[in-house]
Amino acid sequence: MKNEKQNNARPAVCLRAKNRRYRPLYAMMVPGLLYLVINNYIPMAGIVIAFKQVNYKAGILKSPWVGFKNFEFLFKTKDALTITRNTIGYNLVFLILGPLLAITVAILLNELKSKMAKKVYQTVILVPYLISIVVVSYLVYALLATEAGFVNNSVLGAFGAEPVSWYSEAKYWPVILVLVHIWKGFGYSSIIYYAALVGIDRTCYEAAAIDGATRWQQILHITLPGLKSTIITLTLMSIGKMFYSDFGLFYQVPMDSGALYDVTNTIDTYVYRGLMKLNNVGMSSAAGLYQSFVGFILVLTANLVVSKISKDDALF
């Protein structure tokens, strides 16, 4: 009987010891949880604004209900097709080109032997990500300004070509926006992929080298399969933001030029301009809810497809 009590007490003792061991980790987790609750979950109460005609005098709770009328702002406008096309089209390009460049750079970093060189290159490629989009917009303007821009004066001028009015010619901006986005963001993704590469067992490469595998074969059969889970996770996160756009990229970088609206107007910039003109918070909230809902459906769908192909790599 005594031995039975002792055996029953052991799991409880082990559990208490385990809890004491992980208390510092729980304490470190608290600030992150508080941030999520305050920044992500408490504001969800504002979803109700999407279905109301906000009356500032009466307050949100006493404002009249309008049902789905606020959502008509996105679907009944003549620009609905344009803003949807631009938002999805740019994100698809970003989704393809961004990871390709980031993975390539991560593999190149992994091939470097010098630790100092790795640190220098990591810093250099990460700097654009840390630069404010406002600063980036003025850097782009310094390059593309019609009269004093570097491209018109130093590049096109050197070849005797005529200056281009970049901020009035919409046909150039799909390429410009893609280049700016990739230049600014690929460094951060590269560091994430590089961190995953570092975790791959080096003995796999050594065994492959002994078997006569070339560097390309090692990358194809060891490196890329080792990055599969990271690629899928980041891709799923990007799919969830398919109906969102980088507001600074599409509003600040083109300097809000009206001549470029056909290729720079996205859901976010359109809602912002509508909010500034009409001051209708309900329509802005409806757009945000619509984007979140569609993103949620896209993530569920993509995750379902991934779970059918490789269940271990699915998020849930």
C-alpha positions as a Markdown table, in Angstrom:
| # | Residue | x | y | z |
|---|---|---|---|---|
| 1 | Met | 0.0 | 0.0 | 0.0 |
| 2 | Lys | 2.8 | 2.4 | 0.9 |
| 3 | Asn | 4.7 | 1.6 | -2.4 |
| 4 | Glu | 1.4 | 2.3 | -4.3 |
| 5 | Lys | 1.1 | 5.8 | -2.7 |
| 6 | Gln | 4.7 | 6.6 | -3.5 |
| 7 | Asn | 4.2 | 5.6 | -7.1 |
| 8 | Asn | 1.1 | 7.8 | -7.4 |
| 9 | Ala | 3.0 | 10.7 | -5.8 |
| 10 | Arg | 5.9 | 10.6 | -8.2 |
| 11 | Pro | 4.0 | 12.0 | -11.3 |
| 12 | Ala | 2.8 | 14.9 | -9.3 |
| 13 | Val | 6.3 | 15.7 | -8.0 |
| 14 | Cys | 7.7 | 15.5 | -11.5 |
| 15 | Leu | 5.0 | 17.8 | -12.8 |
| 16 | Arg | 5.7 | 20.4 | -10.1 |
| 17 | Ala | 9.4 | 20.2 | -10.8 |
| 18 | Lys | 8.8 | 20.6 | -14.5 |
| 19 | Asn | 6.6 | 23.6 | -13.9 |
| 20 | Arg | 9.3 | 25.2 | -11.8 |
| 21 | Arg | 11.8 | 24.6 | -14.5 |
| 22 | Tyr | 9.7 | 26.3 | -17.2 |
| 23 | Arg | 8.5 | 29.3 | -15.1 |
| 24 | Pro | 11.2 | 31.6 | -16.6 |
| 25 | Leu | 10.0 | 30.6 | -20.1 |
| 26 | Tyr | 6.4 | 31.3 | -19.1 |
| 27 | Ala | 7.4 | 34.7 | -17.8 |
| 28 | Met | 9.1 | 35.5 | -21.1 |
| 29 | Met | 5.9 | 34.5 | -22.9 |
| 30 | Val | 3.7 | 36.9 | -21.0 |
| 31 | Pro | 4.7 | 40.2 | -22.8 |
| 32 | Gly | 4.1 | 38.5 | -26.2 |
| 33 | Leu | 0.7 | 37.2 | -25.1 |
| 34 | Leu | -0.3 | 40.6 | -23.7 |
| 35 | Tyr | 0.7 | 42.2 | -27.0 |
| 36 | Leu | -1.4 | 39.7 | -29.0 |
| 37 | Val | -4.4 | 40.3 | -26.7 |
| 38 | Ile | -4.2 | 44.1 | -26.7 |
| 39 | Asn | -3.2 | 44.5 | -30.4 |
| 40 | Asn | -5.0 | 41.7 | -32.1 |
| 41 | Tyr | -7.9 | 40.4 | -30.0 |
| 42 | Ile | -9.4 | 43.4 | -28.1 |
| 43 | Pro | -9.8 | 45.5 | -31.3 |
| 44 | Met | -11.9 | 42.6 | -32.8 |
| 45 | Ala | -14.8 | 44.1 | -30.8 |
| 46 | Gly | -14.7 | 46.9 | -33.4 |
| 47 | Ile | -16.0 | 44.5 | -36.1 |
| 48 | Val | -19.5 | 45.7 | -35.2 |
| 49 | Ile | -18.5 | 49.1 | -36.9 |
| 50 | Ala | -18.6 | 47.3 | -40.3 |
| 51 | Phe | -22.3 | 46.9 | -39.9 |
| 52 | Lys | -23.2 | 50.3 | -38.6 |
| 53 | Gln | -23.5 | 53.9 | -39.9 |
| 54 | Val | -21.3 | 55.4 | -37.2 |
| 55 | Asn | -22.8 | 58.5 | -35.5 |
| 56 | Tyr | -20.1 | 60.1 | -33.4 |
| 57 | Lys | -22.6 | 62.0 | -31.3 |
| 58 | Ala | -24.6 | 58.8 | -30.4 |
| 59 | Gly | -21.5 | 56.6 | -30.1 |
| 60 | Ile | -20.7 | 53.3 | -31.7 |
| 61 | Leu | -23.2 | 51.2 | -29.7 |
| 62 | Lys | -26.2 | 53.5 | -30.3 |
| 63 | Ser | -25.3 | 54.1 | -34.0 |
| 64 | Pro | -27.9 | 52.7 | -36.5 |
| 65 | Trp | -27.4 | 49.3 | -38.1 |
| 66 | Val | -27.1 | 49.3 | -41.9 |
| 67 | Gly | -26.4 | 45.6 | -42.5 |
| 68 | Phe | -24.1 | 44.9 | -45.4 |
| 69 | Lys | -24.5 | 48.4 | -46.9 |
| 70 | Asn | -20.9 | 49.4 | -46.0 |
| 71 | Phe | -19.6 | 46.5 | -48.1 |
| 72 | Glu | -21.2 | 47.9 | -51.3 |
| 73 | Phe | -18.5 | 50.5 | -51.2 |
| 74 | Leu | -16.0 | 47.9 | -52.5 |
| 75 | Phe | -18.2 | 45.9 | -54.9 |
| 76 | Lys | -20.4 | 48.5 | -56.6 |
| 77 | Thr | -17.8 | 51.0 | -57.5 |
| 78 | Lys | -16.5 | 51.2 | -61.1 |
| 79 | Asp | -13.0 | 50.7 | -59.7 |
| 80 | Ala | -13.8 | 47.4 | -58.0 |
| 81 | Leu | -12.2 | 45.3 | -60.8 |
| 82 | Thr | -9.1 | 47.4 | -61.0 |
| 83 | Ile | -8.3 | 47.5 | -57.2 |
| 84 | Thr | -9.0 | 43.7 | -56.9 |
| 85 | Arg | -6.8 | 42.9 | -60.0 |
| 86 | Asn | -4.0 | 45.1 | -58.7 |
| 87 | Thr | -4.1 | 43.7 | -55.1 |
| 88 | Ile | -4.2 | 40.0 | -56.2 |
| 89 | Gly | -1.9 | 40.4 | -59.2 |
| 90 | Tyr | 1.0 | 42.2 | -57.3 |
| 91 | Asn | 0.7 | 39.7 | -54.4 |
| 92 | Leu | 1.0 | 36.8 | -56.7 |
| 93 | Val | 4.1 | 38.2 | -58.3 |
| 94 | Phe | 5.5 | 38.9 | -54.8 |
| 95 | Leu | 4.6 | 35.4 | -53.7 |
| 96 | Ile | 6.6 | 33.9 | -56.6 |
| 97 | Leu | 9.6 | 36.2 | -57.0 |
| 98 | Gly | 10.2 | 37.0 | -53.3 |
| 99 | Pro | 10.8 | 33.5 | -52.0 |
| 100 | Leu | 12.9 | 32.6 | -55.1 |
| 101 | Leu | 15.3 | 35.4 | -54.5 |
| 102 | Ala | 15.3 | 35.0 | -50.7 |
| 103 | Ile | 16.1 | 31.2 | -51.0 |
| 104 | Thr | 18.8 | 31.9 | -53.5 |
| 105 | Val | 20.5 | 34.5 | -51.3 |
| 106 | Ala | 20.1 | 32.2 | -48.2 |
| 107 | Ile | 21.8 | 29.3 | -50.1 |
| 108 | Leu | 24.7 | 31.7 | -51.2 |
| 109 | Leu | 25.1 | 32.8 | -47.6 |
| 110 | Asn | 25.3 | 29.2 | -46.5 |
| 111 | Glu | 28.1 | 28.6 | -49.0 |
| 112 | Leu | 30.3 | 31.2 | -47.6 |
| 113 | Lys | 33.1 | 29.9 | -45.5 |
| 114 | Ser | 34.1 | 33.2 | -43.7 |
| 115 | Lys | 32.1 | 34.0 | -40.6 |
| 116 | Met | 32.9 | 37.7 | -40.9 |
| 117 | Ala | 31.8 | 37.8 | -44.6 |
| 118 | Lys | 28.5 | 36.1 | -43.5 |
| 119 | Lys | 27.8 | 38.7 | -40.9 |
| 120 | Val | 28.7 | 41.6 | -43.3 |
| 121 | Tyr | 26.4 | 40.3 | -46.0 |
| 122 | Gln | 23.5 | 39.5 | -43.6 |
| 123 | Thr | 23.7 | 43.1 | -42.3 |
| 124 | Val | 23.9 | 44.6 | -45.9 |
| 125 | Ile | 20.8 | 42.7 | -47.2 |
| 126 | Leu | 18.8 | 43.4 | -44.0 |
| 127 | Val | 19.4 | 47.2 | -44.1 |
| 128 | Pro | 16.7 | 47.9 | -46.8 |
| 129 | Tyr | 14.1 | 46.1 | -44.6 |
| 130 | Leu | 14.8 | 48.4 | -41.7 |
| 131 | Ile | 14.5 | 51.6 | -43.8 |
| 132 | Ser | 11.2 | 53.5 | -43.5 |
| 133 | Ile | 9.0 | 53.3 | -46.6 |
| 134 | Val | 9.0 | 57.1 | -46.5 |
| 135 | Val | 12.7 | 57.2 | -46.9 |
| 136 | Val | 12.5 | 54.6 | -49.6 |
| 137 | Ser | 9.9 | 56.7 | -51.5 |
| 138 | Tyr | 12.4 | 59.6 | -51.5 |
| 139 | Leu | 15.2 | 57.4 | -52.7 |
| 140 | Val | 13.0 | 56.2 | -55.6 |
| 141 | Tyr | 12.1 | 59.9 | -56.3 |
| 142 | Ala | 15.9 | 60.7 | -56.3 |
| 143 | Leu | 16.3 | 58.1 | -59.0 |
| 144 | Leu | 13.2 | 58.8 | -61.1 |
| 145 | Ala | 12.6 | 62.6 | -60.8 |
| 146 | Thr | 11.9 | 64.0 | -64.2 |
| 147 | Glu | 14.4 | 67.0 | -64.1 |
| 148 | Ala | 16.9 | 66.1 | -61.4 |
| 149 | Gly | 16.6 | 62.3 | -61.2 |
| 150 | Phe | 19.7 | 60.1 | -61.5 |
| 151 | Val | 18.1 | 57.8 | -64.2 |
| 152 | Asn | 17.1 | 60.7 | -66.5 |
| 153 | Asn | 20.3 | 62.7 | -66.1 |
| 154 | Ser | 23.0 | 60.0 | -65.7 |
| 155 | Val | 21.7 | 56.9 | -67.3 |
| 156 | Leu | 19.4 | 57.9 | -70.1 |
| 157 | Gly | 21.4 | 61.1 | -70.7 |
| 158 | Ala | 24.6 | 59.0 | -71.2 |
| 159 | Phe | 22.9 | 57.1 | -74.1 |
| 160 | Gly | 21.4 | 60.2 | -75.6 |
| 161 | Ala | 17.8 | 59.0 | -74.8 |
| 162 | Glu | 15.0 | 61.4 | -74.0 |
| 163 | Pro | 14.1 | 61.9 | -70.3 |
| 164 | Val | 11.0 | 60.0 | -69.1 |
| 165 | Ser | 8.3 | 61.5 | -67.0 |
| 166 | Trp | 8.2 | 58.5 | -64.7 |
| 167 | Tyr | 5.4 | 59.7 | -62.4 |
| 168 | Ser | 3.1 | 60.3 | -65.3 |
| 169 | Glu | 3.8 | 57.0 | -67.2 |
| 170 | Ala | 1.8 | 54.2 | -65.7 |
| 171 | Lys | 3.3 | 51.4 | -67.9 |
| 172 | Tyr | 6.6 | 51.5 | -66.0 |
| 173 | Trp | 5.3 | 51.2 | -62.5 |
| 174 | Pro | 4.3 | 47.5 | -62.2 |
| 175 | Val | 8.0 | 46.7 | -62.7 |
| 176 | Ile | 9.2 | 49.6 | -60.4 |
| 177 | Leu | 6.9 | 48.5 | -57.6 |
| 178 | Val | 7.9 | 44.9 | -57.8 |
| 179 | Leu | 11.6 | 45.8 | -57.8 |
| 180 | Val | 11.2 | 48.1 | -54.8 |
| 181 | His | 9.2 | 45.6 | -52.8 |
| 182 | Ile | 11.6 | 42.7 | -53.5 |
| 183 | Trp | 14.7 | 44.9 | -52.8 |
| 184 | Lys | 13.2 | 46.0 | -49.5 |
| 185 | Gly | 11.8 | 42.7 | -48.2 |
| 186 | Phe | 14.0 | 39.9 | -49.5 |
| 187 | Gly | 16.7 | 40.4 | -46.8 |
| 188 | Tyr | 14.4 | 39.6 | -44.0 |
| 189 | Ser | 13.1 | 36.4 | -45.7 |
| 190 | Ser | 16.7 | 35.4 | -46.6 |
| 191 | Ile | 17.7 | 35.5 | -42.9 |
| 192 | Ile | 14.7 | 33.3 | -42.0 |
| 193 | Tyr | 15.6 | 30.8 | -44.7 |
| 194 | Tyr | 19.3 | 31.0 | -43.7 |
| 195 | Ala | 18.4 | 30.2 | -40.1 |
| 196 | Ala | 16.6 | 27.1 | -41.3 |
| 197 | Leu | 19.6 | 26.1 | -43.5 |
| 198 | Val | 21.9 | 26.3 | -40.5 |
| 199 | Gly | 19.7 | 23.7 | -38.7 |
| 200 | Ile | 20.2 | 21.1 | -41.4 |
| 201 | Asp | 22.6 | 18.3 | -40.3 |
| 202 | Arg | 26.0 | 18.9 | -41.9 |
| 203 | Thr | 26.7 | 15.1 | -41.9 |
| 204 | Cys | 24.1 | 14.8 | -44.7 |
| 205 | Tyr | 26.3 | 17.0 | -46.9 |
| 206 | Glu | 29.4 | 15.1 | -45.9 |
| 207 | Ala | 27.8 | 11.8 | -46.8 |
| 208 | Ala | 26.6 | 13.2 | -50.1 |
| 209 | Ala | 30.1 | 14.5 | -51.0 |
| 210 | Ile | 31.6 | 11.1 | -50.2 |
| 211 | Asp | 29.1 | 9.6 | -52.6 |
| 212 | Gly | 30.2 | 12.0 | -55.3 |
| 213 | Ala | 27.3 | 14.4 | -55.3 |
| 214 | Thr | 28.0 | 17.8 | -56.8 |
| 215 | Arg | 27.1 | 21.1 | -55.0 |
| 216 | Trp | 24.0 | 21.5 | -57.2 |
| 217 | Gln | 22.9 | 17.9 | -56.4 |
| 218 | Gln | 23.4 | 18.6 | -52.7 |
| 219 | Ile | 21.3 | 21.8 | -52.9 |
| 220 | Leu | 18.6 | 19.9 | -54.9 |
| 221 | His | 18.3 | 16.8 | -52.7 |
| 222 | Ile | 19.3 | 18.1 | -49.3 |
| 223 | Thr | 19.0 | 21.9 | -49.0 |
| 224 | Leu | 15.6 | 22.4 | -50.7 |
| 225 | Pro | 13.9 | 19.4 | -48.9 |
| 226 | Gly | 15.3 | 20.8 | -45.7 |
| 227 | Leu | 13.7 | 24.2 | -46.4 |
| 228 | Lys | 10.3 | 22.7 | -47.4 |
| 229 | Ser | 8.6 | 23.2 | -44.1 |
| 230 | Thr | 9.8 | 26.8 | -43.8 |
| 231 | Ile | 8.8 | 27.6 | -47.4 |
| 232 | Ile | 5.3 | 26.2 | -46.9 |
| 233 | Thr | 4.8 | 28.1 | -43.6 |
| 234 | Leu | 5.9 | 31.4 | -45.1 |
| 235 | Thr | 3.9 | 30.8 | -48.2 |
| 236 | Leu | 0.7 | 30.1 | -46.2 |
| 237 | Met | 1.2 | 33.3 | -44.3 |
| 238 | Ser | 1.6 | 35.2 | -47.5 |
| 239 | Ile | -1.5 | 33.7 | -48.9 |
| 240 | Gly | -3.4 | 34.9 | -45.9 |
| 241 | Lys | -2.4 | 38.4 | -46.9 |
| 242 | Met | -3.4 | 38.0 | -50.5 |
| 243 | Phe | -6.1 | 40.7 | -50.3 |
| 244 | Tyr | -3.9 | 43.1 | -48.4 |
| 245 | Ser | -1.3 | 45.4 | -49.9 |
| 246 | Asp | 1.7 | 47.4 | -48.6 |
| 247 | Phe | 0.1 | 50.8 | -48.2 |
| 248 | Gly | 3.4 | 52.6 | -48.2 |
| 249 | Leu | 4.5 | 50.9 | -51.3 |
| 250 | Phe | 1.4 | 51.7 | -53.3 |
| 251 | Tyr | 0.7 | 55.1 | -51.9 |
| 252 | Gln | 3.9 | 56.7 | -50.7 |
| 253 | Val | 6.4 | 55.4 | -53.3 |
| 254 | Pro | 4.3 | 56.6 | -56.4 |
| 255 | Met | 3.8 | 59.9 | -54.5 |
| 256 | Asp | 0.0 | 59.4 | -54.8 |
| 257 | Ser | 0.2 | 60.4 | -58.4 |
| 258 | Gly | -3.3 | 60.4 | -60.0 |
| 259 | Ala | -1.8 | 59.4 | -63.4 |
| 260 | Leu | -0.7 | 56.1 | -61.9 |
| 261 | Tyr | -3.9 | 55.1 | -60.2 |
| 262 | Asp | -4.7 | 52.4 | -62.8 |
| 263 | Val | -1.6 | 50.4 | -61.7 |
| 264 | Thr | -1.1 | 51.6 | -58.1 |
| 265 | Asn | -4.6 | 51.6 | -56.8 |
| 266 | Thr | -5.2 | 48.6 | -54.4 |
| 267 | Ile | -7.9 | 47.9 | -51.9 |
| 268 | Asp | -6.0 | 49.6 | -49.1 |
| 269 | Thr | -5.2 | 52.8 | -50.9 |
| 270 | Tyr | -8.7 | 53.0 | -52.4 |
| 271 | Val | -10.3 | 52.6 | -48.9 |
| 272 | Tyr | -7.9 | 55.2 | -47.5 |
| 273 | Arg | -8.8 | 57.7 | -50.2 |
| 274 | Gly | -12.5 | 57.0 | -49.7 |
| 275 | Leu | -12.1 | 57.4 | -45.9 |
| 276 | Met | -10.3 | 60.8 | -46.4 |
| 277 | Lys | -13.0 | 62.1 | -48.8 |
| 278 | Leu | -16.2 | 60.6 | -47.2 |
| 279 | Asn | -15.0 | 60.2 | -43.6 |
| 280 | Asn | -17.0 | 57.0 | -43.3 |
| 281 | Val | -15.4 | 54.7 | -40.7 |
| 282 | Gly | -18.0 | 52.0 | -41.3 |
| 283 | Met | -16.8 | 51.5 | -44.9 |
| 284 | Ser | -13.2 | 51.3 | -43.9 |
| 285 | Ser | -14.0 | 48.7 | -41.2 |
| 286 | Ala | -16.1 | 46.7 | -43.7 |
| 287 | Ala | -13.1 | 46.6 | -46.1 |
| 288 | Gly | -10.8 | 45.4 | -43.3 |
| 289 | Leu | -13.3 | 42.7 | -42.3 |
| 290 | Tyr | -13.7 | 41.6 | -45.9 |
| 291 | Gln | -9.9 | 41.3 | -46.3 |
| 292 | Ser | -9.5 | 39.4 | -43.1 |
| 293 | Phe | -12.3 | 37.0 | -43.9 |
| 294 | Val | -11.1 | 36.2 | -47.4 |
| 295 | Gly | -7.5 | 35.8 | -46.1 |
| 296 | Phe | -8.8 | 33.3 | -43.5 |
| 297 | Ile | -10.6 | 31.3 | -46.2 |
| 298 | Leu | -7.5 | 31.3 | -48.4 |
| 299 | Val | -5.3 | 30.1 | -45.5 |
| 300 | Leu | -7.7 | 27.3 | -44.7 |
| 301 | Thr | -7.9 | 26.3 | -48.3 |
| 302 | Ala | -4.2 | 26.3 | -48.9 |
| 303 | Asn | -3.5 | 24.5 | -45.6 |
| 304 | Leu | -6.1 | 21.8 | -46.7 |
| 305 | Val | -4.3 | 21.3 | -49.9 |
| 306 | Val | -0.9 | 21.1 | -48.1 |
| 307 | Ser | -2.3 | 18.6 | -45.6 |
| 308 | Lys | -3.5 | 16.4 | -48.5 |
| 309 | Ile | -0.1 | 16.4 | -50.1 |
| 310 | Ser | 2.1 | 16.3 | -47.0 |
| 311 | Lys | 0.3 | 16.2 | -43.7 |
| 312 | Asp | 3.4 | 16.8 | -41.6 |
| 313 | Asp | 4.0 | 20.2 | -43.3 |
| 314 | Ala | 0.5 | 21.6 | -42.7 |
| 315 | Leu | 0.0 | 24.3 | -40.1 |
| 316 | Phe | -2.9 | 22.4 | -38.5 |
